[in-house]
Amino acid sequence: MSAIVDLQLAYEGKDNVADAIPSLDNITQWANAVLVAEGLDEQELTVRFTDEEESQALNFEFRGKDKPTNVLSFPFEAPPGIELNLLGDLVVCAPVIMREASEQNKLHTHHYAHMIIHGTLHLLGYDHIEDSDAEVMEQKEIDILASLGIDDPYQIR
């Protein structure tokens, strides 16, 4: 099982937010953990780190929500008859991740891991709109994070 990650660094700040953006190796490890859990072979995805302005614009355009968000997932839909091991794109807002990690008393690395895993599960078709679907998705996140030695992100701190 192997994730091929195309990393795009569009966040241009020269600050602690930029310094905390995870390495390609970390991102690949987290995506691989999802592939292993789902029993999937090699898959490709793009992970783009952005600022709040880009995140807000994309969130408004594609979800109708006029605010930046932690991660957006854009699954790839192949044309009929074409098979590609391309999952799609994740757009991760670095400042939002850092702010949330601080507010939730989490290590920023653990919150990044959670959001990459969360977004990758969205690329695979999981969602959390209905409560029953949210329970399934959250349990997968908890189990995958546990396999990486990371605590349950939904526990009350």
C-alpha positions as CSV (number, residue, x, y, z in Angstrom):
1,M,0.0,0.0,0.0
2,S,1.5,3.3,-1.0
3,A,0.3,6.8,-1.2
4,I,1.8,9.0,-3.8
5,V,1.4,12.6,-2.6
6,D,1.8,15.7,-4.7
7,L,2.6,18.4,-2.2
8,Q,1.7,22.0,-3.0
9,L,2.8,24.8,-0.6
10,A,0.7,27.8,-1.4
11,Y,0.9,29.3,2.1
12,E,3.4,32.1,1.8
13,G,3.7,33.3,5.4
14,K,7.2,33.4,7.0
15,D,6.0,32.5,10.5
16,N,5.4,29.7,12.9
17,V,2.4,28.6,10.8
18,A,4.7,28.0,7.8
19,D,7.2,26.3,10.0
20,A,4.6,23.8,11.3
21,I,3.4,22.6,7.9
22,P,4.1,18.9,8.0
23,S,6.7,17.2,5.8
24,L,5.9,15.2,2.7
25,D,7.1,12.1,4.6
26,N,4.5,12.8,7.4
27,I,1.7,13.4,5.0
28,T,2.5,10.2,3.1
29,Q,2.6,8.2,6.3
30,W,-0.8,9.5,7.3
31,A,-2.3,8.8,3.9
32,N,-0.7,5.4,3.9
33,A,-2.4,4.6,7.2
34,V,-5.8,5.3,5.5
35,L,-4.9,3.1,2.5
36,V,-3.8,0.2,4.8
37,A,-7.0,0.5,6.9
38,E,-9.1,0.4,3.8
39,G,-7.1,-2.4,2.1
40,L,-6.2,-0.3,-0.9
41,D,-3.2,-0.4,-3.2
42,E,-1.3,2.6,-4.5
43,Q,-3.3,5.8,-4.7
44,E,-2.3,9.3,-5.6
45,L,-3.6,12.5,-4.1
46,T,-2.6,16.2,-4.0
47,V,-2.3,18.0,-0.7
48,R,-2.2,21.8,-1.0
49,F,-1.5,24.0,2.0
50,T,-3.2,27.5,1.7
51,D,-3.9,30.6,3.6
52,E,-7.3,31.7,5.0
53,E,-8.1,33.8,1.9
54,E,-7.8,30.8,-0.5
55,S,-9.6,28.5,1.9
56,Q,-12.5,30.9,2.3
57,A,-12.8,31.5,-1.4
58,L,-12.9,27.7,-2.2
59,N,-15.2,27.0,0.7
60,F,-17.6,29.7,-0.5
61,E,-17.4,28.6,-4.2
62,F,-17.9,24.8,-3.5
63,R,-19.8,24.7,-0.2
64,G,-21.6,28.0,0.0
65,K,-19.9,28.8,3.3
66,D,-18.2,32.2,3.5
67,K,-15.4,31.4,5.9
68,P,-12.1,29.5,5.9
69,T,-12.1,25.9,6.9
70,N,-9.5,23.3,8.0
71,V,-9.7,20.9,5.1
72,L,-11.6,20.7,1.8
73,S,-11.7,17.5,-0.1
74,F,-12.2,17.3,-3.9
75,P,-12.6,13.7,-5.0
76,F,-11.4,12.8,-8.5
77,E,-14.1,11.5,-10.8
78,A,-12.6,9.6,-13.8
79,P,-14.5,9.7,-17.1
80,P,-16.4,6.5,-17.9
81,G,-14.1,3.7,-18.9
82,I,-10.9,5.3,-17.5
83,E,-9.4,3.8,-14.4
84,L,-6.8,5.8,-12.5
85,N,-5.5,5.4,-9.0
86,L,-6.1,9.1,-8.4
87,L,-8.1,9.9,-5.2
88,G,-8.3,13.7,-5.7
89,D,-7.2,16.8,-3.9
90,L,-7.1,18.1,-0.3
91,V,-6.8,21.8,0.4
92,V,-5.6,22.4,4.0
93,C,-5.7,25.8,5.5
94,A,-2.5,26.1,7.6
95,P,-3.6,29.0,9.8
96,V,-7.0,27.3,10.7
97,I,-5.2,24.1,11.6
98,M,-2.8,25.9,13.9
99,R,-5.6,27.9,15.5
100,E,-7.8,24.9,16.1
101,A,-4.9,22.9,17.5
102,S,-4.3,25.6,20.0
103,E,-8.0,26.0,20.9
104,Q,-8.4,22.3,21.4
105,N,-5.1,21.8,23.3
106,K,-3.7,19.4,20.7
107,L,-0.3,19.1,19.2
108,H,-0.4,20.7,15.8
109,T,1.2,17.6,14.3
110,H,-1.6,15.4,15.6
111,H,-4.3,17.8,14.3
112,Y,-2.6,17.9,10.9
113,A,-2.6,14.1,10.9
114,H,-6.3,14.0,11.8
115,M,-7.2,16.4,9.1
116,I,-5.2,14.6,6.4
117,I,-6.8,11.3,7.5
118,H,-10.2,12.9,7.7
119,G,-9.8,14.5,4.2
120,T,-8.5,11.2,2.7
121,L,-11.5,9.4,4.0
122,H,-13.7,12.0,2.3
123,L,-11.8,11.3,-1.0
124,L,-12.8,7.7,-0.5
125,G,-16.4,8.5,-0.2
126,Y,-17.0,8.7,3.5
127,D,-19.0,11.6,4.9
128,H,-20.4,12.8,8.2
129,I,-23.7,14.5,7.1
130,E,-25.9,11.8,8.7
131,D,-25.3,10.9,12.4
132,S,-24.8,7.2,11.5
133,D,-22.3,8.0,8.8
134,A,-20.5,10.4,11.1
135,E,-20.1,7.6,13.7
136,V,-18.6,5.3,11.1
137,M,-16.2,7.9,9.8
138,E,-15.2,9.1,13.2
139,Q,-14.5,5.6,14.4
140,K,-12.3,5.0,11.3
141,E,-10.4,8.2,12.1
142,I,-10.0,7.2,15.8
143,D,-8.7,3.7,14.8
144,I,-6.3,5.0,12.1
145,L,-4.9,7.7,14.4
146,A,-4.5,5.1,17.2
147,S,-2.4,3.0,14.8
148,L,-0.1,6.0,14.6
149,G,0.0,6.5,18.3
150,I,-2.3,9.5,18.3
151,D,-5.1,10.0,20.8
152,D,-8.8,10.1,20.0
153,P,-9.3,13.6,18.6
154,Y,-13.0,13.6,19.7
155,Q,-12.3,13.1,23.4
156,I,-13.2,16.0,25.6
157,R,-10.1,17.8,26.8
